[in-house]
Structures are given as structure tokens and as C-alpha cells.
Amino acid sequence: MRLLFDENLSPSLSQRLAAAFPDSRHVDDVGLHGRSDAEIWNYAGQNAFILVSKDNDFRQLSFLRGAPPKVIWLHIGNAPTRNIEALILARFDRICGFVDDAESTLLIVEP
């Protein structure tokens, strides 16, 4: 399960969550820093990533375009990276179910 963390999330998340989500990356890791939402969307879809963001634009793109990529939208507001990490880990089973569900395109994760 490959996650691509959006620019609005800490670049350290890909390392902090590597045990649970191997091969995950941050947009900075793949040369997408400062790129448009459309470029990030296309990259995630073409490279089998699940896009993780707090950005409402990606939630809306998911409604408009469907998958790929699937989107995990973190509805958490401003929070320390450790809280975001804990939230993602606490929802691990739910995230796995979402990934395996061929019909689902958007997962909203809240504290």
C-alpha cells in the first residue's frame, strides 16, 4: 500500500509510517514540490499511489473524477505531525479495507 502525502503534510510522515505503509512517499520526495493539484493527482494515479491530504481540493477532485487515484482526506485541521501519524495508524484497518474495496474512491479520516 503506497501512500503519497500531499505538500500540506510533513515530509517526515513517509518515514514515520514506513513500517505500516512501506513505499510511501511525500510529494517532495518525487519532485512535485510546488506543483499543481492536477500534476500531483496525475502522478498519484499513474504510479499506483493513494493520495493523502488535508486539502479539500483533492476531496472534491475525488468526487468529480473518481479513482485512480484513491484519496484519503484527513479532516483534522491544524495538528502536530505526531497527531496525524497517530490518527493514520489508529485507522490502519479502515485504510486497508478502503484500499481493498474496488468501489470506494474517497476515505474521510477524522479524529
Secondary structure, 3 states (H helix, E strand, C coil): CCEEECCCCCCCHHHHCCCCCCCCEEHHHHCCCCCCHHHHHHHHHHCCCEEEECCHHHHHHHHHHCCCCCEEEECCCCCCHHHHHHHHHHCHHHHHHHHHCCCCCEEEECC
